[in-house]
């Protein structure tokens, strides 16, 4: 990045934030990360009286976090399990929203449990994506690593493939309801697999995983489904100046209404759960913002 950016974001050239440049590692075009990043870029540009942040289209969380660690991005949307695995040199501005694990099969599929996917074709997410990272944890916990035919397909490719019986299942992590899954329920019929029997092993693999229930009303399910909940963080390098980090966090919450219009996932952005970023520490500037709310 140009010297001006490094100066503004890392070395502390002065308290004036005007002219500060920010690069946001988002995700695939049109995804939740991308939609939130676009809205946040508009808000930060107006609030900080600076040029609009650069939005970087990426493969997802692993790619995002690698860009921040390599100095190629300044802010990134990252799933908490990926952040926990690659935490060196990183801090969180806030916990922004939660995703839910979906293991999707056709309504007429004979598969009733995750173990029954052995030997079948399963979409595990796009290459280098957060979904792929989570899928690998799920396969390890279930003992199915190497025992399924893995297909690197994102949700937009995977659901049509499931419809056409080219694959047997789709692993996805996203909001509830995910619109494309709702559409699949209505057009060709799908259901979700319960992962209760894998929950303990998954929680043991990473402290960020917790269980929750997807209610029947989410997708017109026959019964509630137990699954994993995975937080998402807004991540920055620990070298970011405290005043910049504080301004970015303040801007995030000031822009909540704009973010909600961009993506429904932003409804869960709230100052109370936002401080829950363990095992990643809150950036000192972010901590200063949250403490200021108590004054």
N, C-alpha and C positions, 0 to 999 in steps of 0.2 A: 504494500500500500504506500501511497505517497507520504513524504515526510510530514506534511501538514496533518495527516490523519493520525500518524503515530504520535506526533506532538500533542494533539488535542486529546487523544484517548489514553495515553500511557504516561508520558513524562511529566505532565503537569505544567504546561507553558503559561498558565494563568487562569484566573477564575471565570473569565468571560467565556460562555459556551457558544456564543455566536460564531458561526463558521465551522463548528464541530461536524465532522463527517463520520457517518456510521454505516457499516456494512452488515446487513442482516442475512444470516444463513437461514433460509426458509425451508423449502421442500419442493415437491413436484408442483408444477403449475396447476392451480385450481384446487389444491388440497387445503386442509384446514390451516396448516402452518403458513402456507402461501397467502391465504385470505387474511389471516390475522396480521401477517407481516406487512401486507399492502396497506391495511388500515392504520397500523401502528406507524408506518413510515410517514403517512400523511399527517398524523397527529404530532409526531415528534418534530417534523419539519416546521409546523406552525408554532409549537410550544417553545422550541429552542431557537427560533429565529435563524434557521440554518437551511442548507440545501437538503432536499429530500434524501433520506437514506437509500443506499443501494440495496435492492432485493436480489439475492442470489438464489437461483433455482438449483436445488440439490437433490440427491437421492433420498435424503431423510436424516434421521438422528445421528447415525454413525458418521456420515459425511459431514454433517453440521459441526459436530464436536471436533472432528479432525481439522476443520477449517479454522476454528477458534484457536485451537492449540498450536496451529502452524502460523498464526498471525494473518490468515487470509480473510477472516471475518471477525467482527467485534461483538456481535450479539447473535445468539442462535436459539432456536426452539429445539429442545432435546427431550426425548423420553427419559424418565428417571432411571430406568435400568441401564441404559447406555451411559448416562452421566455417571452412575455409580461405578461402572466398570472402567471408565476413563476419566477419573476425577482430578488428576494431577494438574495443577495450575489453573483450575477453574473455580468459579464461584457462581452462585445463583442470584439473580435479581428478584425472582419470585416464582412460586408455583402458579401456573396459569390455568390449566384445565386438566381433567382426568379422561383417560381413554379406557375402554372396556374390551377385553379379549372376546372375540367371536370365533367360534369354530363352527363353520357353516356346512351343512350337507343338504342334498335335495330332500324334500319332504317324503319322497318314496324310496329313499335310500335304506338298505338293510343295516347300515351302520348306526349303532345306538350308543357307542362309547368311543372315547379317543383311542383306546387300545385296539379297536376293530379297524382302525385305519392302516394297520400293518399290511404292507404289500400294495397299498392303493396310491393313486396319484393325488398329491396334495399341493395346493398353491400356498407358498410360504412367504409371499411378499416380494416386492421388487428387490433387485440386488442392492446390498449395502443400506437397506432401509431399516427403520426401527422395527417394523413388522417382522422382517427376516430375523433380526436379532432375538426378538421375543419367541419366534417360532423355534429357533434352535434351542432356547431354554426349555421350551415345552417338550420338544422331542427328547432332550436329555432326561428330563424328569420322568417321562413316560417309558424310557428305554427303547424308543423307536428310531433313534439316530441311525441312519443307514438302512432302516427297515421299511422306508416309504420311498415312493418315486416323487422326489421334490421338484416342484416347478416354481421358478422365480417369476411370479405374476403378481402385479398389484391388483387391487380390488376391482378396478374398471375392466381389466382383462380377465380376471379370474371368474367373476360371476357369469359372464356370457359362456365361458368354457364349462362351468358347472351346469348351466342351462342346457348346453349341447352335449352333455355327458362325456366331455373330453377329459375331465378330472372328476375326482370323487369328493373333494372337500376343499374348503378355503379357510385359511387362518387370517384373521384381520384384527387390528386393534384400532378402535375409533369411538366416536361418541355414540350415545344411545338416544334416539334411534339414528343409525346411519342411513341416509336417504336411499342409497343404492341397494341396501339390503331390504328396506321396506318395499322398494319396487320389485325386487326378486320374489318376496313373499307374495305379492299381488299378481305377478305375471306367470311364474312357473312353480312356485311353492318351495320354500326352504324351511329348515328348522336348525336350532342351535344345539350343540352337544354340551352337556354338563361336565365340568372338570373337577368336581368335588374330590375325586380320588387322587388327583394330582396336586391339589392345593398345598398340602404340607411340604411336598418336595420342592415346589416352585418357590414358596416363601423361604425355604432354607437356602435356596440358590441366590436370593437377593433380598435385602431388607426392604426394598421399595414395593414389593408385591403385597397386595392384600386382596381378600375376597369380597365379593359383593354379589347381589342378585340382579339379573335382568328380568324385570317384571313381565308378566304375560301381555300387558297392554303395549309394550314396546313394539312387538312384531306380531301381535295376535298369536302368541305361543299357546301351546296346550297346557304348559305348566312353567313356573319360574325356573330359570337356569342359573346355577351357581358358576361364577367365572372370576377372572382376575380384574382388578382395577389398577391402572398404571398412571401415575401423575406425569405431567409434562412441566418442564422448567424453562425459564428464560435464562440462558447461561451466558456469562461473559468471562474474559480472562481476569485473574486476580490482580493483574497489573493495571486494570482500568482505574482512572482517577476516581476518588470517592465522590466528588461533586458531580461528575458526569453520570456515574451510576445512580446517584440519588435523583438526579433530574430525569433519567430514563424511567426509573420506577414510578416517580410521581406522574410522569406523562402517561405511563401505562394505565394507571387507575383513573386519571382524569379523562382518558379516552375510552373508558369501558363501554359507554353507549355506542360509540362508533364501532368498536370491536364486535359487539353483539349483532349489529346490523350486518357485519361482514361474515360472521360465522356463529351459529348457535352455541358452539362450544364455549364461547366467551361468557355465557351466562354464569358459569361457575367461577369466573375470576372475582375474587373477593379478598379483602385485606386480611381476614382472619386465617383462612387456610394458606394464604400466599406465603407465610413465613415458614411453612412446613416443607423444607427443601432437603432434609437429611436424606442421604449422607453427604450431600454437597453443602458447604457452608454458605450462608448469606454473605454477599459482598458487604464490606463495611458501609459503603454508601447506601445500599439498600436497607441495611439495619438502621442506619441513621434516619431514613425516611419513616420506617415503621415505628421507631421510637418517638418520632415527632408527633405521631397521631395520638399519643398518650399525654402529650403536654397540654 
